[in-house]
Amino acid sequence: METTPYILNEFKAFTLQSKIANIRALFNETTYSHFPIVKNNQLIGVIAETDIQGLPKNEDTLENYYYLSNLFFTKESTNLLEILKVFASNETNLIPVINTKNEYLGYYDLIDILHVYKDTPFLNNEGVIILLEKELRDYSFSEICQIVESNNGKVLGLFISETNSTTVKVTLKFSAQDVNEIIQTFRRYSYQVLSNHKEDFYLEDLKDRSDYLRKYLNI
């Protein structure tokens, strides 16, 4: 999905000559955790709101505190998931955007990017979300898709939600008329179904058998 229409320039980037008082005022006016620093239209850093608020209230310029800056960014051609990764790994709600010449173009606001993600078919389309677990050496995305599609379902999206040295957990979203058959097929292929589903007749059957056994033992 295209994200470049969401590049913002509502507030101008800081420069090394920006006064600390003005930078503090912008952070007080907005909810941004970070803001970019440019020099000759080149991104040279990102300054955090928490670092600025701890500085003396004086007319010093950012140049004197440039050592506090960090550097992270995304390019205009970066895909949506990579952009979300940059947000998460830097614990920020703003990311500077640069082009192939490393020229500063503007910034992404986390709220805008989350709205873009919300409109993807994975989240926006109706479907069943299932959490699967299997040994790391045995799982396969192609196998998961084949199981869904061989039962006349359609995969809307899947991703690895957790992994360790032995197992992997996969979150899958799909649409299908016979959800139970897909769930049972996963079990036949040695996938554990960790999520609960009203269409899962296997769990209901286990419950019935357990109730029957309990009644039998009470005779």
Phi and psi restraints in degrees (value plus and minus 20) as a CYANA .aco file:
   2 GLU   PHI     -90.3   -50.3
   2 GLU   PSI     110.1   150.1
   3 THR   PHI    -134.9   -94.9
   3 THR   PSI     -35.6     4.4
   4 THR   PHI     -79.0   -39.0
   4 THR   PSI     -48.3    -8.3
   5 PRO   PHI     -83.8   -43.8
   5 PRO   PSI     -32.9     7.1
   6 TYR   PHI    -116.6   -76.6
   6 TYR   PSI     -12.9    27.1
   7 ILE   PHI     -89.8   -49.8
   7 ILE   PSI     107.1   147.1
   8 LEU   PHI    -126.6   -86.6
   8 LEU   PSI     131.9   171.9
   9 ASN   PHI    -161.1  -121.1
   9 ASN   PSI       9.7    49.7
  10 GLU   PHI     -80.4   -40.4
  10 GLU   PSI     -59.1   -19.1
  11 PHE   PHI    -136.3   -96.3
  11 PHE   PSI     115.9   155.9
  12 LYS   PHI     -92.7   -52.7
  12 LYS   PSI     124.5   164.5
  13 ALA   PHI     -84.5   -44.5
  13 ALA   PSI     133.4   173.4
  14 PHE   PHI     -92.7   -52.7
  14 PHE   PSI     138.9   178.9
  15 THR   PHI    -143.6  -103.6
  15 THR   PSI     152.7   192.7
  16 LEU   PHI     -86.2   -46.2
  16 LEU   PSI     -37.7     2.3
  17 GLN   PHI    -111.6   -71.6
  17 GLN   PSI     -22.1    17.9
  18 SER   PHI     -84.8   -44.8
  18 SER   PSI     115.8   155.8
  19 LYS   PHI     -99.7   -59.7
  19 LYS   PSI     124.1   164.1
  20 ILE   PHI     -78.6   -38.6
  20 ILE   PSI     -58.6   -18.6
  21 ALA   PHI     -81.7   -41.7
  21 ALA   PSI     -61.0   -21.0
  22 ASN   PHI     -90.5   -50.5
  22 ASN   PSI     -56.8   -16.8
  23 ILE   PHI     -85.3   -45.3
  23 ILE   PSI     -63.6   -23.6
  24 ARG   PHI     -82.2   -42.2
  24 ARG   PSI     -58.0   -18.0
  25 ALA   PHI     -83.9   -43.9
  25 ALA   PSI     -59.7   -19.7
  26 LEU   PHI     -85.7   -45.7
  26 LEU   PSI     -62.8   -22.8
  27 PHE   PHI     -83.8   -43.8
  27 PHE   PSI     -54.6   -14.6
  28 ASN   PHI     -89.7   -49.7
  28 ASN   PSI     -48.6    -8.6
  29 GLU   PHI    -101.0   -61.0
  29 GLU   PSI     -46.5    -6.5
  30 THR   PHI    -136.8   -96.8
  30 THR   PSI     158.6   198.6
  31 THR   PHI    -127.9   -87.9
  31 THR   PSI      -5.8    34.2
  32 TYR   PHI     -91.0   -51.0
  32 TYR   PSI     120.4   160.4
  33 SER   PHI    -107.4   -67.4
  33 SER   PSI     -42.9    -2.9
  34 HIS   PHI    -162.1  -122.1
  34 HIS   PSI     144.0   184.0
  35 PHE   PHI    -172.3  -132.3
  35 PHE   PSI     125.3   165.3
  36 PRO   PHI     -95.5   -55.5
  36 PRO   PSI     135.9   175.9
  37 ILE   PHI    -141.3  -101.3
  37 ILE   PSI     111.0   151.0
  38 VAL   PHI    -144.9  -104.9
  38 VAL   PSI     137.2   177.2
  39 LYS   PHI    -163.0  -123.0
  39 LYS   PSI     100.4   140.4
  40 ASN   PHI      32.7    72.7
  40 ASN   PSI      22.1    62.1
  41 ASN   PHI      45.6    85.6
  41 ASN   PSI      -4.0    36.0
  42 GLN   PHI    -127.0   -87.0
  42 GLN   PSI     114.0   154.0
  43 LEU   PHI     -90.3   -50.3
  43 LEU   PSI     105.2   145.2
  44 ILE   PHI    -139.0   -99.0
  44 ILE   PSI     -26.9    13.1
  45 GLY   PHI     153.6   193.6
  45 GLY   PSI     155.9   195.9
  46 VAL   PHI    -156.9  -116.9
  46 VAL   PSI     111.1   151.1
  47 ILE   PHI    -128.6   -88.6
  47 ILE   PSI     119.8   159.8
  48 ALA   PHI    -111.0   -71.0
  48 ALA   PSI     124.6   164.6
  49 GLU   PHI     -81.3   -41.3
  49 GLU   PSI     -57.8   -17.8
  50 THR   PHI     -84.8   -44.8
  50 THR   PSI     -54.2   -14.2
  51 ASP   PHI     -91.1   -51.1
  51 ASP   PSI     -59.0   -19.0
  52 ILE   PHI     -87.3   -47.3
  52 ILE   PSI     -62.2   -22.2
  53 GLN   PHI     -84.6   -44.6
  53 GLN   PSI     -40.9    -0.9
  54 GLY   PHI    -106.8   -66.8
  54 GLY   PSI     -22.3    17.7
  55 LEU   PHI    -106.6   -66.6
  55 LEU   PSI     137.7   177.7
  56 PRO   PHI     -81.6   -41.6
  56 PRO   PSI     129.5   169.5
  57 LYS   PHI    -104.3   -64.3
  57 LYS   PSI      70.0   110.0
  58 ASN   PHI    -164.9  -124.9
  58 ASN   PSI    -193.0  -153.0
  59 GLU   PHI    -116.0   -76.0
  59 GLU   PSI      -3.4    36.6
  60 ASP   PHI     -79.3   -39.3
  60 ASP   PSI     136.6   176.6
  61 THR   PHI    -119.8   -79.8
  61 THR   PSI     144.7   184.7
  62 LEU   PHI     -82.7   -42.7
  62 LEU   PSI     -44.9    -4.9
  63 GLU   PHI     -76.5   -36.5
  63 GLU   PSI     -54.3   -14.3
  64 ASN   PHI     -92.7   -52.7
  64 ASN   PSI     -35.6     4.4
  65 TYR   PHI    -144.3  -104.3
  65 TYR   PSI       0.8    40.8
  66 TYR   PHI     -80.2   -40.2
  66 TYR   PSI     -46.5    -6.5
  67 TYR   PHI     -82.4   -42.4
  67 TYR   PSI     -38.1     1.9
  68 LEU   PHI     -99.5   -59.5
  68 LEU   PSI     -33.1     6.9
  69 SER   PHI     -95.7   -55.7
  69 SER   PSI     140.2   180.2
  70 ASN   PHI    -140.7  -100.7
  70 ASN   PSI    -198.0  -158.0
  71 LEU   PHI    -164.5  -124.5
  71 LEU   PSI      94.5   134.5
  72 PHE   PHI    -167.7  -127.7
  72 PHE   PSI     136.1   176.1
  73 PHE   PHI    -187.6  -147.6
  73 PHE   PSI     154.6   194.6
  74 THR   PHI    -155.6  -115.6
  74 THR   PSI     133.5   173.5
  75 LYS   PHI    -113.8   -73.8
  75 LYS   PSI     137.4   177.4
  76 GLU   PHI     -82.9   -42.9
  76 GLU   PSI     -40.3    -0.3
  77 SER   PHI    -113.3   -73.3
  77 SER   PSI     -21.3    18.7
  78 THR   PHI     -88.4   -48.4
  78 THR   PSI     120.1   160.1
  79 ASN   PHI     -97.5   -57.5
  79 ASN   PSI     148.3   188.3
  80 LEU   PHI     -80.7   -40.7
  80 LEU   PSI     -64.6   -24.6
  81 LEU   PHI     -86.1   -46.1
  81 LEU   PSI     -57.4   -17.4
  82 GLU   PHI     -86.4   -46.4
  82 GLU   PSI     -56.4   -16.4
  83 ILE   PHI     -83.0   -43.0
  83 ILE   PSI     -64.8   -24.8
  84 LEU   PHI     -81.7   -41.7
  84 LEU   PSI     -55.5   -15.5
  85 LYS   PHI     -83.9   -43.9
  85 LYS   PSI     -60.3   -20.3
  86 VAL   PHI     -84.5   -44.5
  86 VAL   PSI     -62.5   -22.5
  87 PHE   PHI     -76.6   -36.6
  87 PHE   PSI     -69.3   -29.3
  88 ALA   PHI     -88.8   -48.8
  88 ALA   PSI     -65.1   -25.1
  89 SER   PHI     -89.0   -49.0
  89 SER   PSI     -42.9    -2.9
  90 ASN   PHI    -126.0   -86.0
  90 ASN   PSI     -16.7    23.3
  91 GLU   PHI      26.8    66.8
  91 GLU   PSI      36.0    76.0
  92 THR   PHI    -150.7  -110.7
  92 THR   PSI     141.8   181.8
  93 ASN   PHI    -136.2   -96.2
  93 ASN   PSI      -5.4    34.6
  94 LEU   PHI    -166.1  -126.1
  94 LEU   PSI     114.4   154.4
  95 ILE   PHI    -148.8  -108.8
  95 ILE   PSI     106.9   146.9
  96 PRO   PHI     -86.9   -46.9
  96 PRO   PSI     129.2   169.2
  97 VAL   PHI    -139.6   -99.6
  97 VAL   PSI     112.4   152.4
  98 ILE   PHI    -145.1  -105.1
  98 ILE   PSI     143.4   183.4
  99 ASN   PHI    -119.4   -79.4
  99 ASN   PSI    -191.4  -151.4
 100 THR   PHI     -86.8   -46.8
 100 THR   PSI     -37.8     2.2
 101 LYS   PHI    -115.1   -75.1
 101 LYS   PSI      -9.3    30.7
 102 ASN   PHI      43.9    83.9
 102 ASN   PSI       3.3    43.3
 103 GLU   PHI    -104.9   -64.9
 103 GLU   PSI     120.1   160.1
 104 TYR   PHI     -92.8   -52.8
 104 TYR   PSI     108.2   148.2
 105 LEU   PHI    -127.7   -87.7
 105 LEU   PSI     -46.8    -6.8
 106 GLY   PHI     131.6   171.6
 106 GLY   PSI    -171.3  -131.3
 107 TYR   PHI    -167.9  -127.9
 107 TYR   PSI     136.6   176.6
 108 TYR   PHI    -119.1   -79.1
 108 TYR   PSI     118.2   158.2
 109 ASP   PHI    -117.2   -77.2
 109 ASP   PSI     112.8   152.8
 110 LEU   PHI     -75.8   -35.8
 110 LEU   PSI     -60.2   -20.2
 111 ILE   PHI     -80.9   -40.9
 111 ILE   PSI     -62.6   -22.6
 112 ASP   PHI     -83.5   -43.5
 112 ASP   PSI     -62.6   -22.6
 113 ILE   PHI     -88.7   -48.7
 113 ILE   PSI     -55.7   -15.7
 114 LEU   PHI     -85.2   -45.2
 114 LEU   PSI     -54.2   -14.2
 115 HIS   PHI     -86.1   -46.1
 115 HIS   PSI     -58.5   -18.5
 116 VAL   PHI     -81.9   -41.9
 116 VAL   PSI     -65.9   -25.9
 117 TYR   PHI     -83.1   -43.1
 117 TYR   PSI     -57.9   -17.9
 118 LYS   PHI     -81.5   -41.5
 118 LYS   PSI     -49.6    -9.6
 119 ASP   PHI    -106.2   -66.2
 119 ASP   PSI     -19.2    20.8
 120 THR   PHI     -92.5   -52.5
 120 THR   PSI     133.4   173.4
 121 PRO   PHI     -75.9   -35.9
 121 PRO   PSI     -50.9   -10.9
 122 PHE   PHI     -78.7   -38.7
 122 PHE   PSI     -60.2   -20.2
 123 LEU   PHI    -118.3   -78.3
 123 LEU   PSI     -52.0   -12.0
 124 ASN   PHI    -104.8   -64.8
 124 ASN   PSI     -53.0   -13.0
 125 ASN   PHI    -100.7   -60.7
 125 ASN   PSI     128.2   168.2
 126 GLU   PHI     -88.2   -48.2
 126 GLU   PSI     121.8   161.8
 127 GLY   PHI     158.7   198.7
 127 GLY   PSI     158.5   198.5
 128 VAL   PHI    -122.7   -82.7
 128 VAL   PSI     111.6   151.6
 129 ILE   PHI    -126.9   -86.9
 129 ILE   PSI     106.2   146.2
 130 ILE   PHI    -150.3  -110.3
 130 ILE   PSI     120.2   160.2
 131 LEU   PHI    -127.0   -87.0
 131 LEU   PSI     100.5   140.5
 132 LEU   PHI    -133.3   -93.3
 132 LEU   PSI     131.9   171.9
 133 GLU   PHI    -155.7  -115.7
 133 GLU   PSI     119.8   159.8
 134 LYS   PHI    -175.4  -135.4
 134 LYS   PSI     142.3   182.3
 135 GLU   PHI     -80.9   -40.9
 135 GLU   PSI     120.8   160.8
 136 LEU   PHI     -77.2   -37.2
 136 LEU   PSI     -57.4   -17.4
 137 ARG   PHI     -96.4   -56.4
 137 ARG   PSI     -34.5     5.5
 138 ASP   PHI    -128.8   -88.8
 138 ASP   PSI     -36.3     3.7
 139 TYR   PHI     -96.6   -56.6
 139 TYR   PSI     136.6   176.6
 140 SER   PHI    -173.5  -133.5
 140 SER   PSI     108.7   148.7
 141 PHE   PHI     -81.1   -41.1
 141 PHE   PSI     -60.1   -20.1
 142 SER   PHI     -85.2   -45.2
 142 SER   PSI     -56.7   -16.7
 143 GLU   PHI     -86.6   -46.6
 143 GLU   PSI     -62.1   -22.1
 144 ILE   PHI     -80.7   -40.7
 144 ILE   PSI     -66.2   -26.2
 145 CYS   PHI     -83.3   -43.3
 145 CYS   PSI     -60.3   -20.3
 146 GLN   PHI     -83.4   -43.4
 146 GLN   PSI     -59.9   -19.9
 147 ILE   PHI     -81.6   -41.6
 147 ILE   PSI     -64.8   -24.8
 148 VAL   PHI     -85.9   -45.9
 148 VAL   PSI     -68.8   -28.8
 149 GLU   PHI     -92.3   -52.3
 149 GLU   PSI     -50.0   -10.0
 150 SER   PHI     -90.8   -50.8
 150 SER   PSI     -35.6     4.4
 151 ASN   PHI    -126.3   -86.3
 151 ASN   PSI       8.0    48.0
 152 ASN   PHI      42.2    82.2
 152 ASN   PSI       9.8    49.8
 153 GLY   PHI    -122.3   -82.3
 153 GLY   PSI     152.0   192.0
 154 LYS   PHI    -151.4  -111.4
 154 LYS   PSI     105.2   145.2
 155 VAL   PHI     -95.4   -55.4
 155 VAL   PSI     107.9   147.9
 156 LEU   PHI    -119.8   -79.8
 156 LEU   PSI     -40.2    -0.2
 157 GLY   PHI     145.7   185.7
 157 GLY   PSI     135.2   175.2
 158 LEU   PHI    -176.2  -136.2
 158 LEU   PSI     130.8   170.8
 159 PHE   PHI    -174.6  -134.6
 159 PHE   PSI     137.4   177.4
 160 ILE   PHI     -99.1   -59.1
 160 ILE   PSI      95.6   135.6
 161 SER   PHI    -115.6   -75.6
 161 SER   PSI     -38.4     1.6
 162 GLU   PHI    -184.0  -144.0
 162 GLU   PSI     126.4   166.4
 163 THR   PHI    -172.4  -132.4
 163 THR   PSI     131.2   171.2
 164 ASN   PHI    -160.3  -120.3
 164 ASN   PSI    -183.2  -143.2
 165 SER   PHI     -90.6   -50.6
 165 SER   PSI     -37.3     2.7
 166 THR   PHI    -143.1  -103.1
 166 THR   PSI     -51.4   -11.4
 167 THR   PHI    -149.6  -109.6
 167 THR   PSI     144.1   184.1
 168 VAL   PHI    -154.9  -114.9
 168 VAL   PSI     121.5   161.5
 169 LYS   PHI    -131.2   -91.2
 169 LYS   PSI     110.4   150.4
 170 VAL   PHI    -140.6  -100.6
 170 VAL   PSI     108.4   148.4
 171 THR   PHI    -115.3   -75.3
 171 THR   PSI     103.5   143.5
 172 LEU   PHI    -142.5  -102.5
 172 LEU   PSI     116.9   156.9
 173 LYS   PHI    -142.0  -102.0
 173 LYS   PSI     110.3   150.3
 174 PHE   PHI    -168.1  -128.1
 174 PHE   PSI     144.0   184.0
 175 SER   PHI    -138.4   -98.4
 175 SER   PSI     119.2   159.2
 176 ALA   PHI    -187.3  -147.3
 176 ALA   PSI     134.0   174.0
 177 GLN   PHI    -101.0   -61.0
 177 GLN   PSI     -58.3   -18.3
 178 ASP   PHI    -127.3   -87.3
 178 ASP   PSI      62.4   102.4
 179 VAL   PHI     -87.4   -47.4
 179 VAL   PSI     -59.9   -19.9
 180 ASN   PHI     -78.8   -38.8
 180 ASN   PSI     -61.8   -21.8
 181 GLU   PHI     -83.5   -43.5
 181 GLU   PSI     -57.8   -17.8
 182 ILE   PHI     -86.4   -46.4
 182 ILE   PSI     -62.8   -22.8
 183 ILE   PHI     -81.3   -41.3
 183 ILE   PSI     -64.9   -24.9
 184 GLN   PHI     -86.6   -46.6
 184 GLN   PSI     -54.9   -14.9
 185 THR   PHI     -84.1   -44.1
 185 THR   PSI     -60.0   -20.0
 186 PHE   PHI     -79.7   -39.7
 186 PHE   PSI     -61.7   -21.7
 187 ARG   PHI     -84.6   -44.6
 187 ARG   PSI     -58.0   -18.0
 188 ARG   PHI     -85.7   -45.7
 188 ARG   PSI     -45.9    -5.9
 189 TYR   PHI    -113.9   -73.9
 189 TYR   PSI      -1.2    38.8
 190 SER   PHI      50.1    90.1
 190 SER   PSI       3.8    43.8
 191 TYR   PHI    -109.2   -69.2
 191 TYR   PSI     116.4   156.4
 192 GLN   PHI    -106.1   -66.1
 192 GLN   PSI     111.0   151.0
 193 VAL   PHI    -115.3   -75.3
 193 VAL   PSI      87.4   127.4
 194 LEU   PHI    -107.6   -67.6
 194 LEU   PSI     -41.3    -1.3
 195 SER   PHI    -111.1   -71.1
 195 SER   PSI     136.3   176.3
 196 ASN   PHI    -119.1   -79.1
 196 ASN   PSI     120.2   160.2
 197 HIS   PHI    -160.7  -120.7
 197 HIS   PSI     115.1   155.1
 198 LYS   PHI     -85.2   -45.2
 198 LYS   PSI     -42.3    -2.3
 199 GLU   PHI    -101.9   -61.9
 199 GLU   PSI     -24.1    15.9
 200 ASP   PHI    -104.2   -64.2
 200 ASP   PSI      74.7   114.7
 201 PHE   PHI     -92.1   -52.1
 201 PHE   PSI     -38.7     1.3
 202 TYR   PHI     -81.7   -41.7
 202 TYR   PSI     -65.5   -25.5
 203 LEU   PHI     -86.6   -46.6
 203 LEU   PSI     -56.8   -16.8
 204 GLU   PHI     -86.3   -46.3
 204 GLU   PSI     -58.2   -18.2
 205 ASP   PHI     -85.6   -45.6
 205 ASP   PSI     -60.6   -20.6
 206 LEU   PHI     -82.4   -42.4
 206 LEU   PSI     -59.5   -19.5
 207 LYS   PHI     -84.1   -44.1
 207 LYS   PSI     -62.8   -22.8
 208 ASP   PHI     -82.9   -42.9
 208 ASP   PSI     -62.7   -22.7
 209 ARG   PHI     -85.1   -45.1
 209 ARG   PSI     -58.7   -18.7
 210 SER   PHI     -85.1   -45.1
 210 SER   PSI     -62.0   -22.0
 211 ASP   PHI     -83.1   -43.1
 211 ASP   PSI     -60.7   -20.7
 212 TYR   PHI     -84.3   -44.3
 212 TYR   PSI     -63.7   -23.7
 213 LEU   PHI     -83.5   -43.5
 213 LEU   PSI     -59.4   -19.4
 214 ARG   PHI     -84.1   -44.1
 214 ARG   PSI     -62.6   -22.6
 215 LYS   PHI     -85.0   -45.0
 215 LYS   PSI     -59.3   -19.3
 216 TYR   PHI     -82.5   -42.5
 216 TYR   PSI     -63.6   -23.6
 217 LEU   PHI     -88.8   -48.8
 217 LEU   PSI     -42.5    -2.5
 218 ASN   PHI    -106.9   -66.9
 218 ASN   PSI     -26.9    13.1
